[in-house]
Amino acid sequence: MSLLELDDVHVAYGRIQALRGITMRVEEGQIVALIGANGAGKTTTMRAISGLLGLRSGTMRFDGDDLTAIRADLRVKRGISQVPEGRGIFPGMT
């Protein structure tokens, strides 16, 4: 069993399909990097894992538990979080 598993994940922004059938496994202790050109789906993948975007289809599991319908705040309690890059995120925060 992998620590993080994505199986045939599809994500859309409205009618625009951003991810088409992403499947990946991350084993405990691995260091993994998502690399790709602008618009390749790196941020969308991370937002889906973090629970900030819902899946159109597919499944996600973390440490054996199905994440597909778990809210973002509950994912944080399980140890899943995202640290955004520094593009002016602090001025918009309270």
Jmol script that loads the backbone (N, CA, C; Angstrom):
load data "model"
ATOM      1  N   MET A   1       0.836  -1.175   0.000  1.00  0.00           N
ATOM      2  CA  MET A   1       0.000   0.000   0.000  1.00  0.00           C
ATOM      3  C   MET A   1       0.888   1.249   0.000  1.00  0.00           C
ATOM      4  N   SER A   2       0.614   2.171  -0.895  1.00  0.00           N
ATOM      5  CA  SER A   2       1.352   3.424  -0.999  1.00  0.00           C
ATOM      6  C   SER A   2       0.822   4.430   0.013  1.00  0.00           C
ATOM      7  N   LEU A   3       1.650   5.410   0.370  1.00  0.00           N
ATOM      8  CA  LEU A   3       1.208   6.468   1.274  1.00  0.00           C
ATOM      9  C   LEU A   3       0.162   7.341   0.589  1.00  0.00           C
ATOM     10  N   LEU A   4       0.417   7.718  -0.677  1.00  0.00           N
ATOM     11  CA  LEU A   4      -0.523   8.526  -1.450  1.00  0.00           C
ATOM     12  C   LEU A   4      -0.752   7.852  -2.784  1.00  0.00           C
ATOM     13  N   GLU A   5      -2.010   7.687  -3.158  1.00  0.00           N
ATOM     14  CA  GLU A   5      -2.361   7.056  -4.431  1.00  0.00           C
ATOM     15  C   GLU A   5      -3.420   7.890  -5.141  1.00  0.00           C
ATOM     16  N   LEU A   6      -3.170   8.199  -6.402  1.00  0.00           N
ATOM     17  CA  LEU A   6      -4.155   8.830  -7.273  1.00  0.00           C
ATOM     18  C   LEU A   6      -4.432   7.853  -8.395  1.00  0.00           C
ATOM     19  N   ASP A   7      -5.692   7.548  -8.628  1.00  0.00           N
ATOM     20  CA  ASP A   7      -6.078   6.598  -9.665  1.00  0.00           C
ATOM     21  C   ASP A   7      -7.064   7.233 -10.633  1.00  0.00           C
ATOM     22  N   ASP A   8      -6.632   7.419 -11.877  1.00  0.00           N
ATOM     23  CA  ASP A   8      -7.475   7.917 -12.961  1.00  0.00           C
ATOM     24  C   ASP A   8      -8.209   9.198 -12.563  1.00  0.00           C
ATOM     25  N   VAL A   9      -7.468  10.161 -12.012  1.00  0.00           N
ATOM     26  CA  VAL A   9      -8.040  11.406 -11.512  1.00  0.00           C
ATOM     27  C   VAL A   9      -8.289  12.380 -12.663  1.00  0.00           C
ATOM     28  N   HIS A  10      -9.503  12.898 -12.706  1.00  0.00           N
ATOM     29  CA  HIS A  10      -9.915  13.912 -13.677  1.00  0.00           C
ATOM     30  C   HIS A  10     -10.418  15.115 -12.894  1.00  0.00           C
ATOM     31  N   VAL A  11      -9.939  16.317 -13.256  1.00  0.00           N
ATOM     32  CA  VAL A  11     -10.340  17.556 -12.592  1.00  0.00           C
ATOM     33  C   VAL A  11     -10.661  18.580 -13.670  1.00  0.00           C
ATOM     34  N   ALA A  12     -11.699  19.376 -13.430  1.00  0.00           N
ATOM     35  CA  ALA A  12     -12.091  20.400 -14.400  1.00  0.00           C
ATOM     36  C   ALA A  12     -12.354  21.716 -13.687  1.00  0.00           C
ATOM     37  N   TYR A  13     -12.111  22.795 -14.415  1.00  0.00           N
ATOM     38  CA  TYR A  13     -12.523  24.139 -14.005  1.00  0.00           C
ATOM     39  C   TYR A  13     -13.728  24.461 -14.875  1.00  0.00           C
ATOM     40  N   GLY A  14     -14.911  24.242 -14.349  1.00  0.00           N
ATOM     41  CA  GLY A  14     -16.117  24.410 -15.169  1.00  0.00           C
ATOM     42  C   GLY A  14     -16.118  23.382 -16.283  1.00  0.00           C
ATOM     43  N   ARG A  15     -16.186  23.855 -17.532  1.00  0.00           N
ATOM     44  CA  ARG A  15     -16.192  22.937 -18.674  1.00  0.00           C
ATOM     45  C   ARG A  15     -14.795  22.648 -19.199  1.00  0.00           C
ATOM     46  N   ILE A  16     -13.781  23.285 -18.640  1.00  0.00           N
ATOM     47  CA  ILE A  16     -12.404  23.074 -19.091  1.00  0.00           C
ATOM     48  C   ILE A  16     -11.774  21.950 -18.281  1.00  0.00           C
ATOM     49  N   GLN A  17     -11.461  20.857 -18.936  1.00  0.00           N
ATOM     50  CA  GLN A  17     -10.849  19.722 -18.255  1.00  0.00           C
ATOM     51  C   GLN A  17      -9.357  19.980 -18.111  1.00  0.00           C
ATOM     52  N   ALA A  18      -8.889  20.041 -16.855  1.00  0.00           N
ATOM     53  CA  ALA A  18      -7.500  20.378 -16.568  1.00  0.00           C
ATOM     54  C   ALA A  18      -6.628  19.138 -16.375  1.00  0.00           C
ATOM     55  N   LEU A  19      -7.163  18.096 -15.752  1.00  0.00           N
ATOM     56  CA  LEU A  19      -6.423  16.835 -15.566  1.00  0.00           C
ATOM     57  C   LEU A  19      -7.209  15.718 -16.209  1.00  0.00           C
ATOM     58  N   ARG A  20      -6.508  14.883 -16.930  1.00  0.00           N
ATOM     59  CA  ARG A  20      -7.153  13.759 -17.619  1.00  0.00           C
ATOM     60  C   ARG A  20      -6.461  12.458 -17.254  1.00  0.00           C
ATOM     61  N   GLY A  21      -6.998  11.760 -16.282  1.00  0.00           N
ATOM     62  CA  GLY A  21      -6.525  10.419 -15.974  1.00  0.00           C
ATOM     63  C   GLY A  21      -5.174  10.337 -15.292  1.00  0.00           C
ATOM     64  N   ILE A  22      -4.910  11.225 -14.330  1.00  0.00           N
ATOM     65  CA  ILE A  22      -3.645  11.174 -13.589  1.00  0.00           C
ATOM     66  C   ILE A  22      -3.653   9.956 -12.672  1.00  0.00           C
ATOM     67  N   THR A  23      -2.603   9.162 -12.757  1.00  0.00           N
ATOM     68  CA  THR A  23      -2.401   8.032 -11.853  1.00  0.00           C
ATOM     69  C   THR A  23      -0.975   8.117 -11.335  1.00  0.00           C
ATOM     70  N   MET A  24      -0.827   8.097 -10.015  1.00  0.00           N
ATOM     71  CA  MET A  24       0.511   8.144  -9.433  1.00  0.00           C
ATOM     72  C   MET A  24       0.508   7.523  -8.050  1.00  0.00           C
ATOM     73  N   ARG A  25       1.674   7.109  -7.621  1.00  0.00           N
ATOM     74  CA  ARG A  25       1.865   6.521  -6.301  1.00  0.00           C
ATOM     75  C   ARG A  25       3.072   7.183  -5.643  1.00  0.00           C
ATOM     76  N   VAL A  26       2.933   7.478  -4.359  1.00  0.00           N
ATOM     77  CA  VAL A  26       4.041   7.998  -3.572  1.00  0.00           C
ATOM     78  C   VAL A  26       4.191   7.079  -2.372  1.00  0.00           C
ATOM     79  N   GLU A  27       5.368   6.493  -2.255  1.00  0.00           N
ATOM     80  CA  GLU A  27       5.644   5.585  -1.147  1.00  0.00           C
ATOM     81  C   GLU A  27       6.142   6.378   0.060  1.00  0.00           C
ATOM     82  N   GLU A  28       5.925   5.861   1.254  1.00  0.00           N
ATOM     83  CA  GLU A  28       6.405   6.514   2.460  1.00  0.00           C
ATOM     84  C   GLU A  28       7.920   6.680   2.378  1.00  0.00           C
ATOM     85  N   GLY A  29       8.396   7.879   2.709  1.00  0.00           N
ATOM     86  CA  GLY A  29       9.823   8.165   2.683  1.00  0.00           C
ATOM     87  C   GLY A  29      10.343   8.682   1.356  1.00  0.00           C
ATOM     88  N   GLN A  30       9.544   8.617   0.301  1.00  0.00           N
ATOM     89  CA  GLN A  30       9.976   9.126  -0.997  1.00  0.00           C
ATOM     90  C   GLN A  30       9.919  10.644  -1.026  1.00  0.00           C
ATOM     91  N   ILE A  31      10.807  11.225  -1.810  1.00  0.00           N
ATOM     92  CA  ILE A  31      10.742  12.644  -2.129  1.00  0.00           C
ATOM     93  C   ILE A  31      10.348  12.713  -3.597  1.00  0.00           C
ATOM     94  N   VAL A  32       9.259  13.435  -3.881  1.00  0.00           N
ATOM     95  CA  VAL A  32       8.702  13.463  -5.229  1.00  0.00           C
ATOM     96  C   VAL A  32       8.566  14.905  -5.689  1.00  0.00           C
ATOM     97  N   ALA A  33       8.843  15.146  -6.956  1.00  0.00           N
ATOM     98  CA  ALA A  33       8.670  16.469  -7.552  1.00  0.00           C
ATOM     99  C   ALA A  33       7.747  16.352  -8.759  1.00  0.00           C
ATOM    100  N   LEU A  34       6.824  17.307  -8.880  1.00  0.00           N
ATOM    101  CA  LEU A  34       5.988  17.414 -10.084  1.00  0.00           C
ATOM    102  C   LEU A  34       6.658  18.443 -10.982  1.00  0.00           C
ATOM    103  N   ILE A  35       7.048  18.021 -12.160  1.00  0.00           N
ATOM    104  CA  ILE A  35       7.760  18.889 -13.089  1.00  0.00           C
ATOM    105  C   ILE A  35       6.992  18.937 -14.398  1.00  0.00           C
ATOM    106  N   GLY A  36       6.867  20.129 -14.957  1.00  0.00           N
ATOM    107  CA  GLY A  36       6.206  20.265 -16.242  1.00  0.00           C
ATOM    108  C   GLY A  36       6.107  21.717 -16.649  1.00  0.00           C
ATOM    109  N   ALA A  37       5.727  21.922 -17.870  1.00  0.00           N
ATOM    110  CA  ALA A  37       5.586  23.268 -18.421  1.00  0.00           C
ATOM    111  C   ALA A  37       4.401  23.989 -17.780  1.00  0.00           C
ATOM    112  N   ASN A  38       4.338  25.297 -17.986  1.00  0.00           N
ATOM    113  CA  ASN A  38       3.171  26.060 -17.553  1.00  0.00           C
ATOM    114  C   ASN A  38       1.920  25.453 -18.186  1.00  0.00           C
ATOM    115  N   GLY A  39       0.893  25.295 -17.365  1.00  0.00           N
ATOM    116  CA  GLY A  39      -0.359  24.748 -17.868  1.00  0.00           C
ATOM    117  C   GLY A  39      -0.405  23.234 -17.942  1.00  0.00           C
ATOM    118  N   ALA A  40       0.628  22.552 -17.432  1.00  0.00           N
ATOM    119  CA  ALA A  40       0.673  21.094 -17.510  1.00  0.00           C
ATOM    120  C   ALA A  40      -0.181  20.403 -16.448  1.00  0.00           C
ATOM    121  N   GLY A  41      -0.582  21.138 -15.398  1.00  0.00           N
ATOM    122  CA  GLY A  41      -1.449  20.556 -14.378  1.00  0.00           C
ATOM    123  C   GLY A  41      -0.801  20.349 -13.028  1.00  0.00           C
ATOM    124  N   LYS A  42       0.375  20.893 -12.799  1.00  0.00           N
ATOM    125  CA  LYS A  42       1.058  20.712 -11.513  1.00  0.00           C
ATOM    126  C   LYS A  42       0.251  21.309 -10.356  1.00  0.00           C
ATOM    127  N   THR A  43      -0.136  22.564 -10.484  1.00  0.00           N
ATOM    128  CA  THR A  43      -0.892  23.226  -9.426  1.00  0.00           C
ATOM    129  C   THR A  43      -2.264  22.598  -9.263  1.00  0.00           C
ATOM    130  N   THR A  44      -2.900  22.249 -10.343  1.00  0.00           N
ATOM    131  CA  THR A  44      -4.209  21.599 -10.275  1.00  0.00           C
ATOM    132  C   THR A  44      -4.106  20.270  -9.540  1.00  0.00           C
ATOM    133  N   THR A  45      -3.065  19.512  -9.801  1.00  0.00           N
ATOM    134  CA  THR A  45      -2.850  18.237  -9.101  1.00  0.00           C
ATOM    135  C   THR A  45      -2.705  18.476  -7.607  1.00  0.00           C
ATOM    136  N   MET A  46      -1.893  19.466  -7.228  1.00  0.00           N
ATOM    137  CA  MET A  46      -1.688  19.747  -5.811  1.00  0.00           C
ATOM    138  C   MET A  46      -2.966  20.260  -5.148  1.00  0.00           C
ATOM    139  N   ARG A  47      -3.723  21.071  -5.840  1.00  0.00           N
ATOM    140  CA  ARG A  47      -5.000  21.557  -5.288  1.00  0.00           C
ATOM    141  C   ARG A  47      -5.997  20.425  -5.110  1.00  0.00           C
ATOM    142  N   ALA A  48      -5.995  19.475  -6.012  1.00  0.00           N
ATOM    143  CA  ALA A  48      -6.886  18.318  -5.878  1.00  0.00           C
ATOM    144  C   ALA A  48      -6.469  17.464  -4.680  1.00  0.00           C
ATOM    145  N   ILE A  49      -5.170  17.220  -4.536  1.00  0.00           N
ATOM    146  CA  ILE A  49      -4.679  16.427  -3.400  1.00  0.00           C
ATOM    147  C   ILE A  49      -5.014  17.132  -2.089  1.00  0.00           C
ATOM    148  N   SER A  50      -4.873  18.456  -2.067  1.00  0.00           N
ATOM    149  CA  SER A  50      -5.144  19.234  -0.859  1.00  0.00           C
ATOM    150  C   SER A  50      -6.634  19.369  -0.558  1.00  0.00           C
ATOM    151  N   GLY A  51      -7.479  19.042  -1.519  1.00  0.00           N
ATOM    152  CA  GLY A  51      -8.919  19.151  -1.325  1.00  0.00           C
ATOM    153  C   GLY A  51      -9.486  20.507  -1.707  1.00  0.00           C
ATOM    154  N   LEU A  52      -8.680  21.348  -2.352  1.00  0.00           N
ATOM    155  CA  LEU A  52      -9.152  22.663  -2.766  1.00  0.00           C
ATOM    156  C   LEU A  52      -9.938  22.596  -4.067  1.00  0.00           C
ATOM    157  N   LEU A  53      -9.788  21.515  -4.814  1.00  0.00           N
ATOM    158  CA  LEU A  53     -10.560  21.260  -6.029  1.00  0.00           C
ATOM    159  C   LEU A  53     -11.172  19.870  -5.929  1.00  0.00           C
ATOM    160  N   GLY A  54     -12.413  19.749  -6.328  1.00  0.00           N
ATOM    161  CA  GLY A  54     -13.063  18.447  -6.348  1.00  0.00           C
ATOM    162  C   GLY A  54     -12.700  17.663  -7.601  1.00  0.00           C
ATOM    163  N   LEU A  55     -12.862  16.373  -7.536  1.00  0.00           N
ATOM    164  CA  LEU A  55     -12.584  15.509  -8.680  1.00  0.00           C
ATOM    165  C   LEU A  55     -13.833  15.352  -9.525  1.00  0.00           C
ATOM    166  N   ARG A  56     -13.650  15.352 -10.811  1.00  0.00           N
ATOM    167  CA  ARG A  56     -14.752  14.999 -11.708  1.00  0.00           C
ATOM    168  C   ARG A  56     -14.934  13.484 -11.667  1.00  0.00           C
ATOM    169  N   SER A  57     -13.808  12.763 -11.635  1.00  0.00           N
ATOM    170  CA  SER A  57     -13.842  11.301 -11.471  1.00  0.00           C
ATOM    171  C   SER A  57     -12.472  10.837 -10.999  1.00  0.00           C
ATOM    172  N   GLY A  58     -12.400   9.583 -10.601  1.00  0.00           N
ATOM    173  CA  GLY A  58     -11.170   9.000 -10.088  1.00  0.00           C
ATOM    174  C   GLY A  58     -11.196   8.924  -8.575  1.00  0.00           C
ATOM    175  N   THR A  59     -10.105   8.408  -8.008  1.00  0.00           N
ATOM    176  CA  THR A  59     -10.020   8.262  -6.558  1.00  0.00           C
ATOM    177  C   THR A  59      -8.643   8.678  -6.063  1.00  0.00           C
ATOM    178  N   MET A  60      -8.620   9.090  -4.795  1.00  0.00           N
ATOM    179  CA  MET A  60      -7.374   9.412  -4.098  1.00  0.00           C
ATOM    180  C   MET A  60      -7.399   8.723  -2.749  1.00  0.00           C
ATOM    181  N   ARG A  61      -6.267   8.152  -2.377  1.00  0.00           N
ATOM    182  CA  ARG A  61      -6.145   7.496  -1.075  1.00  0.00           C
ATOM    183  C   ARG A  61      -4.887   8.017  -0.395  1.00  0.00           C
ATOM    184  N   PHE A  62      -4.978   8.192   0.921  1.00  0.00           N
ATOM    185  CA  PHE A  62      -3.831   8.601   1.726  1.00  0.00           C
ATOM    186  C   PHE A  62      -3.734   7.657   2.908  1.00  0.00           C
ATOM    187  N   ASP A  63      -2.622   6.975   3.003  1.00  0.00           N
ATOM    188  CA  ASP A  63      -2.389   6.013   4.082  1.00  0.00           C
ATOM    189  C   ASP A  63      -3.533   5.000   4.184  1.00  0.00           C
ATOM    190  N   GLY A  64      -4.047   4.603   3.018  1.00  0.00           N
ATOM    191  CA  GLY A  64      -5.097   3.598   2.950  1.00  0.00           C
ATOM    192  C   GLY A  64      -6.512   4.121   3.023  1.00  0.00           C
ATOM    193  N   ASP A  65      -6.690   5.399   3.397  1.00  0.00           N
ATOM    194  CA  ASP A  65      -8.036   5.982   3.529  1.00  0.00           C
ATOM    195  C   ASP A  65      -8.430   6.719   2.255  1.00  0.00           C
ATOM    196  N   ASP A  66      -9.687   6.571   1.873  1.00  0.00           N
ATOM    197  CA  ASP A  66     -10.209   7.264   0.694  1.00  0.00           C
ATOM    198  C   ASP A  66     -10.337   8.751   1.001  1.00  0.00           C
ATOM    199  N   LEU A  67      -9.670   9.590   0.205  1.00  0.00           N
ATOM    200  CA  LEU A  67      -9.709  11.042   0.385  1.00  0.00           C
ATOM    201  C   LEU A  67     -10.747  11.725  -0.487  1.00  0.00           C
ATOM    202  N   THR A  68     -11.316  11.013  -1.409  1.00  0.00           N
ATOM    203  CA  THR A  68     -12.101  11.615  -2.477  1.00  0.00           C
ATOM    204  C   THR A  68     -13.148  12.600  -1.969  1.00  0.00           C
ATOM    205  N   ALA A  69     -13.838  12.307  -0.887  1.00  0.00           N
ATOM    206  CA  ALA A  69     -14.915  13.175  -0.402  1.00  0.00           C
ATOM    207  C   ALA A  69     -14.574  13.878   0.914  1.00  0.00           C
ATOM    208  N   ILE A  70     -13.317  13.854   1.322  1.00  0.00           N
ATOM    209  CA  ILE A  70     -12.930  14.469   2.592  1.00  0.00           C
ATOM    210  C   ILE A  70     -12.606  15.946   2.367  1.00  0.00           C
ATOM    211  N   ARG A  71     -13.161  16.820   3.213  1.00  0.00           N
ATOM    212  CA  ARG A  71     -12.934  18.267   3.107  1.00  0.00           C
ATOM    213  C   ARG A  71     -11.456  18.607   3.304  1.00  0.00           C
ATOM    214  N   ALA A  72     -11.049  19.765   2.779  1.00  0.00           N
ATOM    215  CA  ALA A  72      -9.657  20.211   2.858  1.00  0.00           C
ATOM    216  C   ALA A  72      -9.176  20.350   4.302  1.00  0.00           C
ATOM    217  N   ASP A  73     -10.000  20.892   5.200  1.00  0.00           N
ATOM    218  CA  ASP A  73      -9.566  21.073   6.585  1.00  0.00           C
ATOM    219  C   ASP A  73      -9.327  19.737   7.289  1.00  0.00           C
ATOM    220  N   LEU A  74     -10.085  18.725   6.918  1.00  0.00           N
ATOM    221  CA  LEU A  74      -9.886  17.405   7.516  1.00  0.00           C
ATOM    222  C   LEU A  74      -8.652  16.715   6.930  1.00  0.00           C
ATOM    223  N   ARG A  75      -8.296  17.051   5.702  1.00  0.00           N
ATOM    224  CA  ARG A  75      -7.054  16.527   5.116  1.00  0.00           C
ATOM    225  C   ARG A  75      -5.843  17.087   5.848  1.00  0.00           C
ATOM    226  N   VAL A  76      -5.923  18.355   6.237  1.00  0.00           N
ATOM    227  CA  VAL A  76      -4.822  18.967   6.991  1.00  0.00           C
ATOM    228  C   VAL A  76      -4.623  18.224   8.304  1.00  0.00           C
ATOM    229  N   LYS A  77      -5.706  17.860   8.969  1.00  0.00           N
ATOM    230  CA  LYS A  77      -5.603  17.114  10.223  1.00  0.00           C
ATOM    231  C   LYS A  77      -4.945  15.747  10.021  1.00  0.00           C
ATOM    232  N   ARG A  78      -5.020  15.213   8.804  1.00  0.00           N
ATOM    233  CA  ARG A  78      -4.386  13.931   8.491  1.00  0.00           C
ATOM    234  C   ARG A  78      -2.934  14.088   8.055  1.00  0.00           C
ATOM    235  N   GLY A  79      -2.488  15.358   7.907  1.00  0.00           N
ATOM    236  CA  GLY A  79      -1.092  15.601   7.553  1.00  0.00           C
ATOM    237  C   GLY A  79      -0.868  16.034   6.117  1.00  0.00           C
ATOM    238  N   ILE A  80      -1.933  16.356   5.394  1.00  0.00           N
ATOM    239  CA  ILE A  80      -1.797  16.798   4.003  1.00  0.00           C
ATOM    240  C   ILE A  80      -1.953  18.315   3.976  1.00  0.00           C
ATOM    241  N   SER A  81      -0.936  19.000   3.480  1.00  0.00           N
ATOM    242  CA  SER A  81      -1.028  20.451   3.362  1.00  0.00           C
ATOM    243  C   SER A  81      -0.227  20.914   2.156  1.00  0.00           C
ATOM    244  N   GLN A  82      -0.482  22.125   1.758  1.00  0.00           N
ATOM    245  CA  GLN A  82       0.189  22.701   0.597  1.00  0.00           C
ATOM    246  C   GLN A  82       0.763  24.043   1.017  1.00  0.00           C
ATOM    247  N   VAL A  83       2.002  24.313   0.644  1.00  0.00           N
ATOM    248  CA  VAL A  83       2.622  25.601   0.914  1.00  0.00           C
ATOM    249  C   VAL A  83       2.737  26.323  -0.424  1.00  0.00           C
ATOM    250  N   PRO A  84       1.899  27.354  -0.636  1.00  0.00           N
ATOM    251  CA  PRO A  84       1.934  28.047  -1.931  1.00  0.00           C
ATOM    252  C   PRO A  84       3.209  28.862  -2.094  1.00  0.00           C
ATOM    253  N   GLU A  85       3.580  29.102  -3.343  1.00  0.00           N
ATOM    254  CA  GLU A  85       4.743  29.938  -3.596  1.00  0.00           C
ATOM    255  C   GLU A  85       4.417  31.378  -3.246  1.00  0.00           C
ATOM    256  N   GLY A  86       5.407  32.246  -3.254  1.00  0.00           N
ATOM    257  CA  GLY A  86       5.274  33.566  -2.678  1.00  0.00           C
ATOM    258  C   GLY A  86       4.656  34.667  -3.495  1.00  0.00           C
ATOM    259  N   ARG A  87       3.783  34.428  -4.398  1.00  0.00           N
ATOM    260  CA  ARG A  87       3.220  35.479  -5.245  1.00  0.00           C
ATOM    261  C   ARG A  87       2.209  36.361  -4.523  1.00  0.00           C
ATOM    262  N   GLY A  88       2.650  37.085  -3.519  1.00  0.00           N
ATOM    263  CA  GLY A  88       1.767  38.051  -2.853  1.00  0.00           C
ATOM    264  C   GLY A  88       0.620  37.432  -2.122  1.00  0.00           C
ATOM    265  N   ILE A  89       0.809  36.287  -1.476  1.00  0.00           N
ATOM    266  CA  ILE A  89      -0.308  35.659  -0.773  1.00  0.00           C
ATOM    267  C   ILE A  89      -0.640  36.366   0.526  1.00  0.00           C
ATOM    268  N   PHE A  90       0.334  37.019   1.169  1.00  0.00           N
ATOM    269  CA  PHE A  90       0.078  37.601   2.479  1.00  0.00           C
ATOM    270  C   PHE A  90      -0.786  38.857   2.457  1.00  0.00           C
ATOM    271  N   PRO A  91      -0.699  39.755   1.467  1.00  0.00           N
ATOM    272  CA  PRO A  91      -1.582  40.926   1.492  1.00  0.00           C
ATOM    273  C   PRO A  91      -3.070  40.587   1.520  1.00  0.00           C
ATOM    274  N   GLY A  92      -3.462  39.448   0.940  1.00  0.00           N
ATOM    275  CA  GLY A  92      -4.869  39.069   0.900  1.00  0.00           C
ATOM    276  C   GLY A  92      -5.335  38.286   2.110  1.00  0.00           C
ATOM    277  N   MET A  93      -4.431  38.009   3.033  1.00  0.00           N
ATOM    278  CA  MET A  93      -4.784  37.207   4.210  1.00  0.00           C
ATOM    279  C   MET A  93      -5.071  38.117   5.395  1.00  0.00           C
ATOM    280  N   THR A  94      -5.943  37.679   6.298  1.00  0.00           N
ATOM    281  CA  THR A  94      -6.233  38.473   7.495  1.00  0.00           C
ATOM    282  C   THR A  94      -5.517  37.883   8.692  1.00  0.00           C
TER     283      THR A  94
END
end "model"
wireframe off; spacefill off
backbone 0.3
color backbone group
